[in-house]
Amino acid sequence: MNPSETRAALTHFYDAFARRDGAAMAALYAPQANFEDPVFRLRGPDIGRMWIGLTGRAKGFGISYTISQAESDRGTVEWTARYLFAGRRPVVNVILSEITFEGGKILEQVDRFDFPRWAAQALGLPGSLFGRFAWFRRAVSRRAMRQLGLAAAPPPV
């Protein structure tokens, strides 16, 4: 993919995200894709299941994004998600996403965000107190994986 094709693919992905179209997002991943963020570490079809589950459950959801870099077969996107966690706690999460493509499909996606900040917003006092600890992050990851019916995998440390 040349840089303009990469930019178009990133736009397609994040526009689908803004529409809460998890199935369209899932279709953009290669079968052997990898996804990682502070909560999830997923491979293959579980990535699409995650997006379908998250977009389907989202309340008060909206995103904005900026494609900060689009090169041949790779791009970087800065995006902000706004939603109500568990339908009641307002969250504003700022994410940096690095995406690698192969054959026009997403092969690798690494999303980075401030987990302690997110945990304080989403989980209240427990998140504020424990969000910086790896054991708490693992517990949040296990719960999220169970809620979405995904295969258990250790979260990034």
Residue frames as a rotation matrix with the C-alpha (Angstrom) as fourth column:
MET 1
0.579 0.815 0.000 0.00
0.815 -0.579 0.000 0.00
0.000 0.000 -1.000 0.00
ASN 2
-0.395 -0.659 0.639 1.26
0.583 -0.718 -0.380 3.45
0.709 0.223 0.669 -0.80
PRO 3
-0.952 -0.057 -0.300 0.78
0.287 -0.501 -0.816 6.32
-0.104 -0.863 0.494 1.70
SER 4
-0.626 0.779 -0.039 -2.53
-0.765 -0.603 0.227 7.48
0.153 0.172 0.973 0.17
GLU 5
-0.021 0.594 -0.804 -3.93
-0.186 0.788 0.587 3.92
0.982 0.162 0.094 0.32
THR 6
-0.612 -0.262 -0.746 -2.77
0.654 0.362 -0.664 3.65
0.444 -0.894 -0.050 3.93
ARG 7
-0.960 0.278 -0.012 -4.52
-0.237 -0.840 -0.488 6.95
-0.146 -0.465 0.873 4.76
ALA 8
-0.294 0.897 -0.331 -7.70
-0.761 -0.010 0.649 5.72
0.579 0.443 0.685 3.04
ALA 9
-0.131 0.205 -0.970 -7.63
0.287 0.944 0.161 2.43
0.949 -0.257 -0.182 5.00
LEU 10
-0.851 -0.215 -0.480 -7.12
0.517 -0.175 -0.838 4.26
0.097 -0.961 0.260 8.30
THR 11
-0.786 0.618 0.013 -9.97
-0.618 -0.787 0.002 6.64
0.012 -0.007 1.000 7.47
HIS 12
-0.128 0.746 -0.653 -12.22
-0.428 0.553 0.715 3.69
0.895 0.371 0.249 6.60
PHE 13
-0.403 -0.111 -0.908 -11.39
0.605 0.712 -0.356 1.98
0.687 -0.693 -0.220 9.93
TYR 14
-0.902 -0.026 -0.431 -11.95
0.383 -0.508 -0.771 5.03
-0.199 -0.861 0.468 12.14
ASP 15
-0.638 0.764 -0.097 -15.06
-0.724 -0.551 0.414 6.14
0.263 0.334 0.905 10.25
ALA 16
-0.076 0.579 -0.812 -16.50
0.007 0.814 0.580 2.65
0.997 0.038 -0.066 10.87
PHE 17
-0.635 -0.234 -0.736 -15.53
0.712 0.193 -0.676 3.05
0.300 -0.953 0.044 14.53
ALA 18
-0.961 0.273 -0.042 -17.32
-0.243 -0.908 -0.343 6.40
-0.132 -0.319 0.939 14.72
ARG 19
-0.248 0.903 -0.351 -20.44
-0.759 0.044 0.649 4.69
0.602 0.427 0.675 13.28
ARG 20
-0.172 0.066 0.983 -20.05
-0.826 0.533 -0.181 1.92
-0.536 -0.843 -0.038 15.90
ASP 21
0.757 0.371 -0.539 -19.76
-0.636 0.609 -0.474 -0.62
0.152 0.701 0.696 13.06
GLY 22
0.167 -0.710 0.684 -17.66
-0.688 0.413 0.597 -3.31
-0.706 -0.571 -0.419 14.72
ALA 23
0.568 0.086 0.819 -18.27
0.364 0.866 -0.344 -5.77
-0.738 0.493 0.460 11.87
ALA 24
0.946 -0.254 0.201 -16.76
0.080 -0.417 -0.905 -3.34
0.313 0.873 -0.375 9.34
MET 25
0.428 -0.827 0.364 -13.79
-0.903 -0.382 0.195 -2.84
-0.022 -0.413 -0.911 11.64
ALA 26
0.293 -0.272 0.917 -13.33
-0.302 0.883 0.358 -6.60
-0.907 -0.382 0.177 12.07
ALA 27
0.868 0.132 0.478 -13.32
0.370 0.470 -0.801 -7.11
-0.330 0.873 0.360 8.29
LEU 28
0.824 -0.566 0.018 -10.22
-0.440 -0.661 -0.608 -4.91
0.356 0.493 -0.794 7.99
TYR 29
0.246 -0.751 0.612 -7.96
-0.817 0.179 0.548 -7.28
-0.522 -0.635 -0.569 9.98
ALA 30
-0.210 -0.432 -0.877 -5.78
-0.743 0.653 -0.144 -10.01
0.635 0.622 -0.458 8.49
PRO 31
0.683 0.535 -0.497 -6.59
-0.152 0.770 0.620 -13.50
0.715 -0.348 0.607 9.85
GLN 32
0.246 -0.696 -0.675 -3.22
0.837 0.504 -0.214 -13.63
0.489 -0.512 0.706 11.65
ALA 33
0.152 -0.151 0.977 -3.45
-0.072 -0.987 -0.141 -10.06
0.986 -0.049 -0.161 13.03
ASN 34
-0.329 -0.285 -0.900 -2.27
0.901 0.191 -0.389 -9.01
0.283 -0.939 0.194 16.48
PHE 35
0.314 0.431 0.846 -3.82
0.028 -0.895 0.445 -6.31
0.949 -0.116 -0.293 18.69
GLU 36
-0.215 -0.397 -0.892 -2.46
0.924 0.214 -0.317 -4.93
0.317 -0.892 0.321 21.93
ASP 37
0.112 0.140 0.984 -3.47
-0.197 -0.967 0.160 -2.19
0.974 -0.212 -0.081 24.33
PRO 38
-0.635 -0.462 0.619 -3.23
-0.660 -0.093 -0.746 -1.79
0.402 -0.882 -0.246 28.12
VAL 39
0.000 0.719 0.695 -6.29
-0.861 0.354 -0.365 -4.05
-0.509 -0.599 0.619 28.61
PHE 40
0.853 0.447 0.269 -6.31
-0.226 0.781 -0.582 -6.47
-0.470 0.435 0.768 25.67
ARG 41
-0.444 -0.851 -0.279 -3.75
-0.745 0.178 0.642 -8.64
-0.497 0.494 -0.714 23.90
LEU 42
0.428 0.786 0.447 -5.55
-0.248 0.578 -0.778 -10.45
-0.869 0.222 0.442 21.09
ARG 43
-0.793 -0.607 -0.051 -4.88
-0.260 0.261 0.930 -12.46
-0.551 0.750 -0.365 17.95
GLY 44
-0.941 0.300 0.158 -6.91
0.303 0.535 0.788 -13.24
0.153 0.789 -0.594 14.86
PRO 45
-0.295 0.933 0.206 -10.71
0.425 -0.065 0.903 -13.37
0.856 0.354 -0.377 15.06
ASP 46
0.030 0.296 -0.955 -10.80
0.997 -0.071 0.010 -12.30
-0.065 -0.953 -0.297 18.73
ILE 47
-0.881 -0.364 -0.303 -9.85
0.344 -0.931 0.118 -8.79
-0.325 0.000 0.946 17.60
GLY 48
-0.729 0.665 0.162 -13.02
-0.116 -0.353 0.928 -8.46
0.675 0.658 0.335 15.54
ARG 49
0.046 0.753 -0.657 -15.10
0.714 0.435 0.548 -9.98
0.698 -0.494 -0.518 18.36
MET 50
-0.455 -0.276 -0.846 -13.65
0.827 -0.483 -0.287 -7.36
-0.330 -0.831 0.449 20.72
TRP 51
-0.995 0.039 -0.095 -14.63
-0.070 -0.935 0.348 -4.45
-0.075 0.352 0.933 18.44
ILE 52
-0.417 0.901 -0.117 -18.10
0.071 0.160 0.985 -5.88
0.906 0.403 -0.131 17.78
GLY 53
0.037 0.404 -0.914 -18.63
0.923 0.337 0.187 -6.34
0.384 -0.850 -0.360 21.52
LEU 54
-0.600 -0.354 -0.717 -17.30
0.667 -0.717 -0.205 -2.93
-0.442 -0.601 0.666 22.50
THR 55
-0.966 0.257 0.022 -19.15
-0.195 -0.784 0.590 -0.98
0.169 0.565 0.807 19.83
GLY 56
-0.310 0.902 -0.301 -22.35
0.264 0.386 0.884 -2.90
0.913 0.195 -0.357 20.52
ARG 57
0.082 0.287 -0.954 -22.26
0.976 0.171 0.135 -2.13
0.202 -0.943 -0.266 24.26
ALA 58
-0.811 -0.585 0.025 -21.12
0.567 -0.795 -0.214 1.50
0.145 -0.159 0.976 24.02
LYS 59
0.402 0.890 -0.218 -23.35
0.916 -0.395 0.077 4.16
-0.017 -0.230 -0.973 25.57
GLY 60
0.876 -0.015 -0.483 -22.95
0.059 -0.989 0.137 7.87
-0.479 -0.148 -0.865 24.90
PHE 61
0.166 -0.888 0.429 -20.16
0.647 0.426 0.632 6.94
-0.744 0.173 0.646 22.49
GLY 62
0.999 0.017 -0.036 -18.22
-0.019 -0.593 -0.805 9.21
-0.035 0.805 -0.593 20.16
ILE 63
0.221 -0.975 0.022 -14.71
0.755 0.185 0.629 9.38
-0.618 -0.123 0.777 18.77
SER 64
0.919 -0.177 -0.352 -12.58
-0.357 -0.750 -0.557 11.96
-0.165 0.638 -0.752 17.05
TYR 65
0.491 -0.778 0.391 -9.35
0.589 0.628 0.509 11.11
-0.641 -0.019 0.767 15.29
THR 66
0.679 -0.434 -0.592 -6.39
-0.667 -0.701 -0.252 12.55
-0.306 0.566 -0.766 13.46
ILE 67
0.837 -0.505 0.211 -4.18
0.547 0.768 -0.332 10.54
0.005 0.393 0.919 11.14
SER 68
0.737 -0.589 -0.330 -0.80
-0.301 -0.724 0.620 11.85
-0.605 -0.358 -0.712 12.20
GLN 69
-0.391 -0.878 -0.276 1.26
-0.730 0.113 0.674 9.65
-0.561 0.465 -0.685 9.90
ALA 70
0.758 0.535 0.374 0.50
-0.162 0.710 -0.686 7.54
-0.632 0.459 0.624 6.83
GLU 71
-0.272 -0.890 -0.365 3.41
-0.823 0.018 0.568 5.75
-0.499 0.455 -0.738 5.17
SER 72
-0.124 0.157 -0.980 3.62
-0.714 0.671 0.198 2.69
0.689 0.724 0.029 2.97
ASP 73
0.033 0.273 -0.961 1.90
0.183 0.944 0.274 -0.10
0.983 -0.185 -0.019 4.94
ARG 74
-0.335 -0.094 -0.937 1.89
0.930 0.128 -0.345 1.73
0.153 -0.987 0.045 8.29
GLY 75
-0.100 0.341 0.935 0.22
0.113 -0.929 0.352 4.62
0.988 0.141 0.055 10.00
THR 76
-0.802 -0.123 -0.584 -0.24
0.594 -0.067 -0.801 6.40
0.059 -0.990 0.127 13.30
VAL 77
-0.077 0.870 0.487 -3.57
0.269 -0.453 0.850 7.73
0.960 0.196 -0.199 14.52
GLU 78
-0.995 -0.077 -0.060 -4.29
0.083 -0.335 -0.939 9.91
0.052 -0.939 0.340 17.52
TRP 79
-0.299 0.954 0.033 -7.86
0.088 -0.007 0.996 9.40
0.950 0.301 -0.082 18.66
THR 80
-0.909 0.126 0.398 -10.09
-0.418 -0.291 -0.861 10.30
0.007 -0.948 0.317 21.55
ALA 81
-0.454 0.790 -0.412 -13.00
0.436 0.600 0.670 8.18
0.777 0.125 -0.617 22.73
ARG 82
-0.775 0.372 0.511 -15.83
-0.626 -0.562 -0.541 9.64
0.086 -0.739 0.668 24.80
TYR 83
-0.221 0.721 -0.656 -18.36
-0.052 0.663 0.746 7.27
0.974 0.199 -0.109 26.36
LEU 84
0.263 0.372 0.890 -20.18
-0.940 -0.107 0.323 6.23
0.215 -0.922 0.322 29.50
PHE 85
-0.713 -0.549 -0.436 -18.42
-0.406 0.830 -0.382 3.30
0.571 -0.095 -0.815 31.12
ALA 86
-0.844 0.466 -0.267 -20.95
0.537 0.719 -0.441 0.74
-0.014 -0.515 -0.857 32.37
GLY 87
-0.101 0.878 0.469 -23.58
0.774 -0.227 0.591 3.20
0.625 0.422 -0.657 31.18
ARG 88
0.795 0.529 -0.296 -22.89
0.582 -0.527 0.620 5.70
0.172 -0.665 -0.727 33.94
ARG 89
0.379 -0.722 -0.579 -19.27
0.403 -0.434 0.806 6.90
-0.833 -0.538 0.126 34.34
PRO 90
0.988 -0.014 -0.152 -18.09
-0.138 -0.512 -0.848 9.48
-0.066 0.859 -0.508 31.77
VAL 91
0.269 -0.930 0.252 -14.74
0.511 0.359 0.781 8.60
-0.816 -0.081 0.572 30.21
VAL 92
0.907 -0.217 -0.360 -12.52
-0.419 -0.538 -0.731 10.62
-0.035 0.814 -0.579 27.90
ASN 93
0.485 -0.738 0.470 -9.66
0.273 0.638 0.720 8.40
-0.831 -0.221 0.511 26.74
VAL 94
0.627 -0.409 -0.663 -6.84
-0.749 -0.551 -0.369 9.69
-0.214 0.728 -0.651 24.53
ILE 95
0.599 -0.315 0.736 -5.17
0.216 0.949 0.231 6.93
-0.771 0.021 0.636 22.52
LEU 96
0.020 -0.640 -0.768 -2.18
-0.926 -0.302 0.228 6.68
-0.378 0.706 -0.599 20.19
SER 97
0.680 0.308 0.665 -2.60
-0.058 0.927 -0.370 3.85
-0.731 0.213 0.648 17.71
GLU 98
-0.309 -0.790 -0.529 0.21
-0.824 -0.055 0.564 2.43
-0.474 0.611 -0.634 15.57
ILE 99
0.596 0.649 0.473 -1.08
-0.228 0.702 -0.675 0.22
-0.770 0.294 0.566 12.77
THR 100
-0.607 -0.761 -0.230 0.82
-0.548 0.191 0.815 -1.95
-0.576 0.620 -0.532 10.29
PHE 101
0.553 0.808 -0.203 -0.80
-0.658 0.274 -0.702 -3.30
-0.512 0.521 0.683 7.13
GLU 102
-0.725 -0.652 0.222 -0.02
-0.295 0.586 0.755 -6.28
-0.622 0.481 -0.617 4.95
GLY 103
-0.862 0.379 0.336 -1.90
0.498 0.509 0.702 -6.95
0.095 0.773 -0.628 1.74
GLY 104
-0.523 0.661 0.538 -4.33
-0.170 -0.700 0.694 -4.15
0.835 0.272 0.478 2.51
LYS 105
0.576 0.704 -0.416 -5.35
0.253 0.331 0.909 -5.65
0.777 -0.629 0.013 5.88
ILE 106
0.438 -0.394 0.808 -4.35
-0.834 -0.512 0.203 -4.69
0.334 -0.763 -0.554 9.41
LEU 107
0.223 -0.482 -0.848 -1.60
0.115 0.876 -0.468 -7.03
0.968 0.007 0.250 10.55
GLU 108
-0.384 -0.439 -0.812 -0.54
0.883 0.081 -0.462 -5.34
0.269 -0.895 0.356 13.79
GLN 109
0.255 0.439 0.862 -2.19
0.042 -0.895 0.443 -2.70
0.966 -0.077 -0.247 15.96
VAL 110
-0.386 -0.389 -0.836 -0.74
0.885 0.099 -0.455 -1.33
0.260 -0.916 0.306 19.17
ASP 111
0.385 0.583 0.716 -2.85
0.195 -0.809 0.554 1.20
0.902 -0.074 -0.426 21.07
ARG 112
-0.576 -0.604 -0.550 -1.34
0.716 -0.049 -0.696 3.16
0.394 -0.795 0.461 23.95
PHE 113
0.261 0.592 0.763 -3.20
-0.061 -0.778 0.625 5.14
0.963 -0.210 -0.167 26.58
ASP 114
-0.648 -0.474 0.596 -2.77
-0.549 -0.252 -0.797 6.18
0.528 -0.844 -0.097 30.20
PHE 115
-0.280 0.560 -0.780 -4.31
0.361 0.814 0.455 3.20
0.890 -0.155 -0.430 32.02
PRO 116
-0.672 0.056 -0.739 -4.28
0.734 -0.082 -0.674 4.78
-0.098 -0.995 0.014 35.51
ARG 117
-0.880 0.379 -0.285 -6.09
-0.385 -0.922 -0.040 7.85
-0.278 0.075 0.958 34.15
TRP 118
-0.456 0.727 -0.513 -8.62
-0.452 0.307 0.837 5.66
0.766 0.614 0.188 32.33
ALA 119
-0.443 0.248 -0.861 -9.13
0.607 0.790 -0.084 3.46
0.660 -0.560 -0.501 35.43
ALA 120
-0.885 0.103 -0.454 -9.81
0.319 -0.575 -0.753 6.49
-0.339 -0.811 0.476 37.64
GLN 121
-0.673 0.664 -0.324 -12.51
-0.739 -0.621 0.263 7.70
-0.027 0.417 0.909 35.23
ALA 122
-0.267 0.581 -0.769 -14.06
-0.483 0.610 0.628 4.32
0.834 0.539 0.118 34.44
LEU 123
-0.067 0.149 -0.986 -13.80
0.493 0.865 0.097 2.58
0.868 -0.480 -0.132 37.80
GLY 124
0.747 0.435 0.502 -13.93
-0.126 -0.649 0.750 5.46
0.652 -0.624 -0.430 40.29
LEU 125
0.618 -0.475 0.627 -12.15
-0.782 -0.290 0.552 5.16
-0.080 -0.831 -0.550 43.63
PRO 126
0.652 -0.437 0.620 -10.75
0.165 0.879 0.446 1.63
-0.740 -0.189 0.646 43.08
GLY 127
0.669 -0.393 0.631 -9.32
0.702 0.055 -0.710 2.75
0.245 0.918 0.313 39.72
SER 128
0.708 -0.390 0.588 -7.84
-0.361 -0.916 -0.174 5.87
0.607 -0.089 -0.789 41.31
LEU 129
0.625 -0.431 0.651 -6.23
-0.682 0.105 0.724 3.89
-0.380 -0.896 -0.228 44.11
PHE 130
0.256 -0.457 0.852 -5.02
-0.015 0.879 0.476 0.82
-0.967 -0.135 0.218 42.21
GLY 131
0.954 0.292 -0.064 -4.83
-0.060 -0.023 -0.998 1.78
-0.293 0.956 -0.005 38.53
ARG 132
0.426 -0.865 -0.265 -1.05
-0.891 -0.352 -0.286 2.02
0.154 0.358 -0.921 38.54
PHE 133
-0.193 -0.494 0.848 -0.57
-0.677 0.692 0.249 -1.58
-0.710 -0.526 -0.468 39.72
ALA 134
-0.701 -0.173 -0.692 0.00
-0.672 0.486 0.559 -4.44
0.240 0.856 -0.457 37.27
TRP 135
-0.928 0.371 0.029 -2.17
0.330 0.858 -0.394 -6.84
-0.171 -0.356 -0.919 39.30
PHE 136
-0.199 0.890 -0.411 -5.11
0.006 -0.418 -0.908 -4.45
-0.980 -0.183 0.078 38.99
ARG 137
-0.224 0.041 -0.974 -4.59
-0.922 -0.333 0.198 -4.08
-0.316 0.942 0.113 35.25
ARG 138
-0.937 -0.146 -0.318 -4.55
-0.249 0.917 0.312 -7.90
0.246 0.371 -0.895 34.92
ALA 139
-0.674 0.739 -0.003 -7.78
0.436 0.395 -0.809 -8.16
-0.596 -0.546 -0.588 36.91
VAL 140
-0.009 0.648 -0.761 -9.47
-0.464 -0.677 -0.571 -5.54
-0.886 0.348 0.307 34.71
SER 141
-0.512 -0.271 -0.815 -8.22
-0.859 0.179 0.480 -7.37
0.016 0.946 -0.325 31.61
ARG 142
-0.990 0.144 -0.003 -9.54
0.144 0.987 -0.074 -10.75
-0.008 -0.074 -0.997 32.78
ARG 143
-0.336 0.922 -0.193 -12.95
0.289 -0.095 -0.953 -9.26
-0.896 -0.376 -0.234 33.54
ALA 144
-0.023 0.300 -0.954 -13.16
-0.757 -0.628 -0.179 -7.47
-0.653 0.718 0.241 30.18
MET 145
-0.787 -0.326 -0.524 -12.15
-0.596 0.623 0.507 -10.65
0.161 0.711 -0.684 28.34
ARG 146
-0.849 0.518 0.102 -14.83
0.415 0.774 -0.479 -12.66
-0.327 -0.365 -0.872 30.18
GLN 147
-0.138 0.851 -0.507 -17.51
-0.029 -0.515 -0.857 -10.04
-0.990 -0.103 0.095 29.51
LEU 148
0.061 0.101 -0.993 -16.74
-0.925 -0.367 -0.094 -10.10
-0.374 0.925 0.072 25.78
GLY 149
0.815 0.298 0.498 -16.39
-0.199 0.950 -0.243 -13.90
-0.545 0.099 0.833 25.63
LEU 150
0.605 -0.678 -0.417 -12.78
-0.656 -0.129 -0.744 -13.76
0.451 0.724 -0.523 24.42
ALA 151
0.601 -0.502 -0.622 -9.98
0.475 0.850 -0.228 -16.29
0.643 -0.159 0.749 24.85
ALA 152
0.936 -0.283 -0.207 -7.90
0.080 -0.403 0.912 -15.64
-0.342 -0.870 -0.354 27.95
ALA 153
0.320 -0.903 0.286 -4.51
0.690 0.016 -0.724 -14.07
0.649 0.429 0.628 27.30
PRO 154
0.050 -0.345 -0.937 -2.28
0.901 -0.390 0.192 -12.10
-0.432 -0.854 0.291 29.63
PRO 155
0.955 0.283 0.093 -2.49
0.296 -0.874 -0.386 -8.34
-0.028 0.396 -0.918 29.17
PRO 156
0.217 -0.906 0.362 0.59
0.353 -0.273 -0.895 -6.31
0.910 0.322 0.261 28.36
VAL 157
0.278 -0.212 -0.937 2.62
0.959 0.009 0.283 -5.33
-0.051 -0.977 0.206 31.41
